[in-house]
Amino acid sequence: MKTPIKNAAKLTPAILKAKQSGAQGRFPGTLRTMEDDIRALGLDPAKFLGQDIGRGGATGLGNRNTGAGEARRGVKGETGVPDAERTEIDHKRENKAFEPAAEVIALDGDSDEGLNERMRGGRRTKGKVSAIAPTEEDVHPESADHVDAANAVQKESDKAVRNAAVDHAAVVRSKGMKRRAPSPGEGGVAGAEGHATPSEKNSDRVPKKRKDAYEIHGKVAHPANAARVDADPPLDRLLRVQRETWGNVAPSLNSPVKRGKGKIEEVVGRGEAVVYWMRMQDMRVVDNHALSLAANQAAHTGLPLVVLFVLTPGDYKAHDRSPRRIDFCLRNLRLLKKLLDAKNIPLIVDTYTDNRFHLPQHLLTDILPRLKATHVFGNIEYEVDELRRDTEVVKLGAAADGTGKVKAVFVHDRLAVAPGVLKSGKGTPYAVYSPWQRQWAAYLNNNPENLEEYPEPAPNPAAIRQHPVYGELFQDGRWNVPDEVGGFQCRDRELMDKLWPVGTDKALQVLDKFLHGQARHEHLGLVDPLQQHQDPDDSSSRIKDYASSRNSCDGNSSSRMSPYLASGIVSARMVLNKAKALTGGKLESGRDSGIGIDFYNHVLAFAPRVSMGRPFLEQFSDVQWETDENKLQAWKDGRTGFPIVDAAQRQANIMGWMHNRPRMICASFLVKDLMLDWRLGERFFMESFIDGDLAANNGGWQWCASTGTDPQPYFRIFNPKSQSETASPDGAYIRYWVPELRGVSDKAIHDPYGKLTKSEFEKLGYPKPIVDHAKSRARALFRYKNVGEREE
Ligand SMILES: Cc1cc2nc3c(=O)[nH]c(=O)nc-3n(C[C@H](O)[C@H](O)[C@H](O)COP(=O)(O)OP(=O)(O)OC[C@H]3O[C@@H](n4cnc5c(N)ncnc54)[C@H](O)[C@@H]3O)c2cc1C
């Protein structure tokens, strides 16, 4: 008689089939160890294992209090912030008699009276854990469309979009705040990516010493400020300023992307060079919109093309960039310098260490005049700070007198479908992934020109090398790529270099391995992605198997493209074109297609508050969080006693990357089991990952924290044990990353503490679970249901 398969209903069809057929493992091949793999890369395992080297600075807590410093500088040196603009967390913590009214945002149709009434309601009294009846624990994420819930999220979002301006006004009124006159910050240069701008922070009341669990304080904007930014999103503002200044050079937020391949009109004086300003998200020479526009303009005017990259450590600190991502950027820059050099195009790298908000002035008064450039082209970055910076560049460039004028043009490039193009039936932005993804695929299938790739730039004439100004750019050491950026020492650079080879060619080879090869056990961890198995035909292509294998991480089931996409080493168009070739020339819709790259950037564009530390669903802004430093540290280190969480966290620490499923499990665990603020986890991932990307990371965290675009309400709470059985059915992933558990049987691998005897468990040297999941779950349900309250 067949043994029944445990949790069969929760298993993906492929895993179920594998289990039913009695297969030992889901993926072929033999599992190796981390040590073997590091040795196979030609490196010494002792250098990379057993110590916290991943995030650059000292272990754990000490190295990242950038927000507070920023905030303090913001108040004393730059703007002077009215009390009302202090960050939410500071406000709560410092004012014991905190009035919940301050956090209330007007709802649809709220009159002043209605708003006041709700505000007078004050904090609710404490209650018991209520008998709320969540339908399913650990619903398989994305397992169904949940149409009603999706509609509810969409409705909330529509409401928020319609009322952002009203909300802001109401909050301002309700708090007796004065409406500030537009500050220079609003004009463009102030603002932490996401986080509070100097004028949005208040810091002179920030306590001198805080523990890590509180250290997000400088990164959370006041809701009124976030509502103000939502009411006039920085992307709209950039496009508007650009249009008003130079005419219709870039597509507006609401119209389809135009393939701006034509010549850019001359509306400024003709300079002596054309500049393409490369940033951290578009690091490639091929299929690059702004670069191809710049090259076109240079060819049209007979001027040389110069590529500029500005390293801005101030931004990297404020945005929690990982040393790994910075190092990856530098490694790519070195390669790009060579590639461009072969085309007689100088790549100049400037390191700007002054006040990060003054970068536009630096560009327009120092760098561009030195180059005698009157045109600068860039691809739009959708984060708040970056949009404000670019808006300021457009304004300053246009405001300069006479020959000092610079025409700055910023265009869409990063996404296959520009933000704002796709709208729900009601004409509002989509707030739920599945319907958005269906329309996205249909739109691209109907408008294939959006996937046309941009031409490579033509070389500069060789004579540029003799030019007194531009010839020097190839020689002058001032413009070289530095060995490292101060404050971002990447201590595992050698390992990162092996795991994440640089350049578009290599990235495309990695993609080919994914598209034309089967997932295997032995490639799940620390392996050179170029050494992955590739099959002679496409019958076992991982993209074809994506739907069934995407949730399992016992093998190398996903593409490992995220660092390349996050840094723009390949474009979304290039990846989609390759995927399309394997799916009959059409993009497939549906969550299992593995191609939903654009969604969270689209959210960022219409709800910029998400990059200001605010929840997408404001009604969860006052969920009560714990602040237990030890639990936070145990989570960071992978010592929680939950094998799947520990395996994943250790993967993050050693490899600088994680498969999507464990990212979700770890995020859910931090928020719903440890009841720690999702922003702490968001920051930790940014600091650790080589693919750290604000839109995807924030979107992922908010989804898992039920404050984001998940159509399932907050009672989606992952059970780490059953999630473990789904994510690592063979236990291979766990055994690889948690060596203490290597010898543990299949029966006990997901729950060694529960399944082994006391003495068997103690021999492992593995920690006991730091929480009881059932109790944690009840606590989370209570706190989400009763926002603002703690259970008795
Ligand atoms: C809490 C959390 C944090 C995350 N942080 C980041 C991050 O900082 N940077 C990042 O690039 N991705 C992030 N993701 C999304 C996703 O986990 C990674 O993109 C994916 O695991 C990378 O592996 P891959 O390239 O092999 O993905 P594949 O499964 O092969 O997918 C191909 C590409 O599609 C995109 N993609 C796939 N799934 C998602 C998703 N759920 N959300 C957004 N894009 C997706 C990525 O660009 C990815 O490279 C996060 C997800 C969660 C749940």
The ligand as a MOL file (V3000), in Angstrom:
LIG
                    3D

  0  0  0     0  0            999 V3000
M  V30 BEGIN CTAB
M  V30 COUNTS 53 58 0 0 0
M  V30 BEGIN ATOM
M  V30 1 C 11.2190 39.8900 0.6360 0
M  V30 2 C 11.7030 39.9260 -0.7900 0
M  V30 3 C 12.7530 40.7510 -1.1450 0
M  V30 4 C 13.1920 40.7900 -2.4830 0
M  V30 5 N 14.2370 41.6160 -2.8140 0
M  V30 6 C 14.6490 41.6930 -4.1030 0
M  V30 7 C 15.7090 42.5560 -4.4740 0
M  V30 8 O 16.2670 43.3000 -3.6690 0
M  V30 9 N 16.1080 42.5430 -5.7840 0
M  V30 10 C 15.5010 41.7600 -6.7200 0
M  V30 11 O 15.9020 41.7920 -7.8920 0
M  V30 12 N 14.4930 40.9370 -6.3910 0
M  V30 13 C 14.0550 40.8790 -5.1200 0
M  V30 14 N 13.0160 40.0490 -4.7980 0
M  V30 15 C 12.3190 39.3120 -5.8620 0
M  V30 16 C 12.8550 37.9000 -6.1480 0
M  V30 17 O 12.9620 37.1940 -4.9620 0
M  V30 18 C 14.2080 37.8910 -6.8490 0
M  V30 19 O 14.1800 38.7360 -7.9740 0
M  V30 20 C 14.5420 36.4920 -7.3380 0
M  V30 21 O 14.5690 35.6010 -6.2610 0
M  V30 22 C 15.8810 36.5090 -7.9910 0
M  V30 23 O 16.2090 35.2360 -8.4450 0
M  V30 24 P 16.2270 34.8870 -9.9900 0
M  V30 25 O 16.8760 35.9690 -10.7460 0
M  V30 26 O 16.8110 33.5370 -10.1120 0
M  V30 27 O 14.6690 34.9060 -10.2950 0
M  V30 28 P 13.7830 34.2280 -11.4140 0
M  V30 29 O 12.7310 33.4460 -10.7190 0
M  V30 30 O 14.6020 33.5020 -12.4200 0
M  V30 31 O 13.0480 35.4800 -12.1060 0
M  V30 32 C 13.6390 36.2150 -13.1800 0
M  V30 33 C 13.6090 37.6840 -12.8480 0
M  V30 34 O 12.2810 38.1380 -12.6540 0
M  V30 35 C 12.2440 39.1140 -11.6160 0
M  V30 36 N 11.4500 38.5820 -10.5000 0
M  V30 37 C 11.1440 37.2880 -10.2480 0
M  V30 38 N 10.3670 37.1830 -9.1620 0
M  V30 39 C 10.1670 38.4310 -8.7160 0
M  V30 40 C 9.4440 38.9900 -7.6340 0
M  V30 41 N 8.7480 38.2310 -6.7790 0
M  V30 42 N 9.4780 40.3250 -7.4690 0
M  V30 43 C 10.1640 41.1250 -8.3260 0
M  V30 44 N 10.8660 40.6540 -9.3670 0
M  V30 45 C 10.8700 39.3390 -9.5650 0
M  V30 46 C 13.6850 39.3210 -11.1600 0
M  V30 47 O 14.2280 40.4010 -11.8710 0
M  V30 48 C 14.3380 38.0310 -11.5620 0
M  V30 49 O 15.7130 38.1410 -11.7760 0
M  V30 50 C 12.5590 39.9900 -3.4600 0
M  V30 51 C 11.4960 39.1540 -3.0840 0
M  V30 52 C 11.0730 39.1170 -1.7670 0
M  V30 53 C 9.9430 38.2070 -1.3920 0
M  V30 END ATOM
M  V30 BEGIN BOND
M  V30 1 1 1 2
M  V30 2 1 2 3
M  V30 3 2 2 52
M  V30 4 2 3 4
M  V30 5 1 4 5
M  V30 6 1 4 50
M  V30 7 2 5 6
M  V30 8 1 6 7
M  V30 9 1 6 13
M  V30 10 2 7 8
M  V30 11 1 7 9
M  V30 12 1 9 10
M  V30 13 2 10 11
M  V30 14 1 10 12
M  V30 15 2 12 13
M  V30 16 1 13 14
M  V30 17 1 14 15
M  V30 18 1 14 50
M  V30 19 1 15 16
M  V30 20 1 16 17
M  V30 21 1 16 18
M  V30 22 1 18 19
M  V30 23 1 18 20
M  V30 24 1 20 21
M  V30 25 1 20 22
M  V30 26 1 22 23
M  V30 27 1 23 24
M  V30 28 2 24 25
M  V30 29 1 24 26
M  V30 30 1 24 27
M  V30 31 1 27 28
M  V30 32 2 28 29
M  V30 33 1 28 30
M  V30 34 1 28 31
M  V30 35 1 31 32
M  V30 36 1 32 33
M  V30 37 1 33 34
M  V30 38 1 33 48
M  V30 39 1 34 35
M  V30 40 1 35 36
M  V30 41 1 35 46
M  V30 42 1 36 37
M  V30 43 1 36 45
M  V30 44 2 37 38
M  V30 45 1 38 39
M  V30 46 1 39 40
M  V30 47 2 39 45
M  V30 48 1 40 41
M  V30 49 2 40 42
M  V30 50 1 42 43
M  V30 51 2 43 44
M  V30 52 1 44 45
M  V30 53 1 46 47
M  V30 54 1 46 48
M  V30 55 1 48 49
M  V30 56 2 50 51
M  V30 57 1 51 52
M  V30 58 1 52 53
M  V30 END BOND
M  V30 END CTAB
M  END
